[in-house]
Amino acid sequence: MTDIHPFVRAFREAAPYIHYLRGKTLVVCLDSALSDEAALPLLAADLNLLAALGVRLVLVYGLQRQVEDLCRQNGIGLAYHRERRITTEAVLQQVKQASGSVAADIQAALSLGFAHAPQPVKRLPVVCGNVLWARPLGVWDGVDMQYSGQVRKTDAVAVNRYLDGGSIVLVAPVGISPIGQLYSLSAYEAAQEIAVAVKAEKLLFLIEENGIFGQDGNICHTLNAQEAEEILRSGCLKNDTEQLLQAAVQALDGGVSRVQILSGRNNGDVLRELFTRHGAGTSLSRQAMTRIRTAQESDIPELAALLAPLEEQGILRRRDKAELERHIRRFFLLENDRQLYGCVALRTFADAPHIGELECLAVSREARDSGYGEQLLAHLLKEARRAGIQRLFALTTQTADWFAERGFQAASADELPFERQEIYRSNRRQSKVMVLDLSLQAA
Ligand SMILES: CC(C)(COP(=O)(O)OP(=O)(O)OC[C@H]1O[C@@H](n2cnc3c(N)ncnc32)[C@H](O)[C@@H]1OP(=O)(O)O)[C@@H](O)C(=O)NCCC(=O)NCCS
């Protein structure tokens, strides 16, 4: 096989994501720290690229840093209660000023189009929508939160109308009450409310950090709602990150199927997150994204595509379509985000019911070293035990060490069930025989 240029490989990898995102609505929440000269032009170029690929975009921007800076410059004191800023009349004036200034900067950055365009690109229309209705937070524990508010309602019809017209919708974290009073809102909450109201496909939080870090100090690449709630309960997060994660969980509760939290500072992370298998930051979904299930006939084309390169290299023996069809129910498939990444099969023997064979363990090259092989093995061991198997064989030409590190031991072909010995001797693969005694293993 000739080497494939990395760009071609990457572009092909991106193709299903491009197809999937076309026509879908994405709500992007931009942390206030990112509206600066370093981050904004790069982010704006990537948002332009997304719009050019047919993604419908709503951009909610934060104002916290700008409001705090303005208050400091103007000698206006700031007070907080339960981690929310108390918005006095004077602070509200700074909110208005910051909002106008950041909106202008974002529009200017968006008007530049995407980088290295071969010809002038039509300017992306931006609509600054007053799409949020607000109500006051009121009095918390005896403290009047004044003009700090919460979202009362989102005008989803207006948002969709703007999006249908081909515009990007720019939303400030401010809302107006039915009596015309302006309230300052949390950008995280505003983005989450809009994402739920417009039934967005995804909600992206662009922040300074690379994602959410768990109790062990490592970044969490994927989280389901339950895991996110455990992190919230552990109290290991900084206050603003806690509010962010709470908003993410509420978005999942409200029906948004995917929330992604990632750095808006690392050049290109948004594109990596949306168009590559591994993503860039923390990806949250209601259910776990990785699952292992029994294969069906309709999986055969994808399964064959997964196995083909390994068969070509002689790592796995060739299985034609007829064989896959005959034995498809032996296979278990590992999927992440509905994409196939690995497989394993369990073969049983009529003449030796306590013996099983692990066959065809494979993980696609780009997904290796993520623990998928280990997960497939754990799943197969569970299935084998359920089937009453006590000794599990694996025949391998290049992966004996991998099995040995997981408790398998070298065995002789004579220990295989009789019908398998005959096949083993008739082919010339000279595979090593490895065996795991399940009766000695903890379930
Ligand atoms: C073997 C295989 C399934 C492992 O999948 P995976 O998802 O990368 O495995 P995991 O992430 O659970 O484990 C990765 C570890 O296994 C090691 N490993 C991978 N292939 C190995 C091999 N052939 N021999 C020894 N160790 C190996 C990696 O170096 C890594 O080690 P580390 O954790 O110390 O860094 C995958 O490499 C594969 O598809 N190989 C080709 C097919 C094959 O050989 N199948 C077995 C025949 S049935």
PDBQT file of the ligand as one rigid body, heavy atoms in Angstrom, charges set to zero:
ROOT
HETATM    1  C1  LIG A 501      -3.521  -5.326  20.136  1.00  0.00    +0.000 C 
HETATM    2  C2  LIG A 501      -4.515  -4.214  19.981  1.00  0.00    +0.000 C 
HETATM    3  C3  LIG A 501      -5.920  -4.783  19.822  1.00  0.00    +0.000 C 
HETATM    4  C4  LIG A 501      -4.440  -3.330  21.222  1.00  0.00    +0.000 C 
HETATM    5  O1  LIG A 501      -5.407  -2.306  21.131  1.00  0.00    +0.000 OA
HETATM    6  P1  LIG A 501      -5.256  -0.910  21.905  1.00  0.00    +0.000 P 
HETATM    7  O2  LIG A 501      -6.618  -0.317  21.974  1.00  0.00    +0.000 OA
HETATM    8  O3  LIG A 501      -4.165  -0.120  21.332  1.00  0.00    +0.000 OA
HETATM    9  O4  LIG A 501      -4.821  -1.451  23.351  1.00  0.00    +0.000 OA
HETATM   10  P2  LIG A 501      -4.825  -0.736  24.727  1.00  0.00    +0.000 P 
HETATM   11  O5  LIG A 501      -4.976   0.743  24.564  1.00  0.00    +0.000 OA
HETATM   12  O6  LIG A 501      -5.797  -1.427  25.612  1.00  0.00    +0.000 OA
HETATM   13  O7  LIG A 501      -3.343  -1.084  25.191  1.00  0.00    +0.000 OA
HETATM   14  C5  LIG A 501      -2.260  -0.361  24.676  1.00  0.00    +0.000 C 
HETATM   15  C6  LIG A 501      -0.973  -0.975  25.180  1.00  0.00    +0.000 C 
HETATM   16  O8  LIG A 501      -0.709  -2.206  24.484  1.00  0.00    +0.000 OA
HETATM   17  C7  LIG A 501       0.579  -2.126  23.872  1.00  0.00    +0.000 C 
HETATM   18  N1  LIG A 501       0.555  -2.885  22.637  1.00  0.00    +0.000 N 
HETATM   19  C8  LIG A 501      -0.121  -2.638  21.506  1.00  0.00    +0.000 A 
HETATM   20  N2  LIG A 501       0.144  -3.590  20.575  1.00  0.00    +0.000 NA
HETATM   21  C9  LIG A 501       0.992  -4.454  21.160  1.00  0.00    +0.000 A 
HETATM   22  C10 LIG A 501       1.645  -5.641  20.713  1.00  0.00    +0.000 A 
HETATM   23  N3  LIG A 501       1.462  -6.108  19.486  1.00  0.00    +0.000 N 
HETATM   24  N4  LIG A 501       2.438  -6.291  21.578  1.00  0.00    +0.000 NA
HETATM   25  C11 LIG A 501       2.647  -5.818  22.826  1.00  0.00    +0.000 A 
HETATM   26  N5  LIG A 501       2.056  -4.695  23.312  1.00  0.00    +0.000 NA
HETATM   27  C12 LIG A 501       1.256  -4.028  22.469  1.00  0.00    +0.000 A 
HETATM   28  C13 LIG A 501       0.771  -0.643  23.626  1.00  0.00    +0.000 C 
HETATM   29  O9  LIG A 501       2.132  -0.334  23.458  1.00  0.00    +0.000 OA
HETATM   30  C14 LIG A 501       0.189  -0.051  24.877  1.00  0.00    +0.000 C 
HETATM   31  O10 LIG A 501       1.111  -0.213  25.926  1.00  0.00    +0.000 OA
HETATM   32  P3  LIG A 501       1.275   0.900  27.086  1.00  0.00    +0.000 P 
HETATM   33  O11 LIG A 501      -0.087   0.991  27.738  1.00  0.00    +0.000 OA
HETATM   34  O12 LIG A 501       2.322   0.334  27.950  1.00  0.00    +0.000 OA
HETATM   35  O13 LIG A 501       1.641   2.139  26.353  1.00  0.00    +0.000 OA
HETATM   36  C15 LIG A 501      -4.194  -3.313  18.774  1.00  0.00    +0.000 C 
HETATM   37  O14 LIG A 501      -2.830  -2.919  18.863  1.00  0.00    +0.000 OA
HETATM   38  C16 LIG A 501      -4.416  -3.979  17.424  1.00  0.00    +0.000 C 
HETATM   39  O15 LIG A 501      -5.484  -3.868  16.847  1.00  0.00    +0.000 OA
HETATM   40  N6  LIG A 501      -3.387  -4.667  16.903  1.00  0.00    +0.000 N 
HETATM   41  C17 LIG A 501      -3.483  -5.319  15.629  1.00  0.00    +0.000 C 
HETATM   42  C18 LIG A 501      -4.370  -6.538  15.652  1.00  0.00    +0.000 C 
HETATM   43  C19 LIG A 501      -3.864  -7.648  16.543  1.00  0.00    +0.000 C 
HETATM   44  O16 LIG A 501      -2.664  -7.854  16.683  1.00  0.00    +0.000 OA
HETATM   45  N7  LIG A 501      -4.813  -8.402  17.171  1.00  0.00    +0.000 N 
HETATM   46  C20 LIG A 501      -4.523  -9.490  18.051  1.00  0.00    +0.000 C 
HETATM   47  C21 LIG A 501      -4.659 -10.784  17.331  1.00  0.00    +0.000 C 
HETATM   48  S1  LIG A 501      -6.146 -11.596  17.760  1.00  0.00    +0.000 SA
ENDROOT
TORSDOF 0
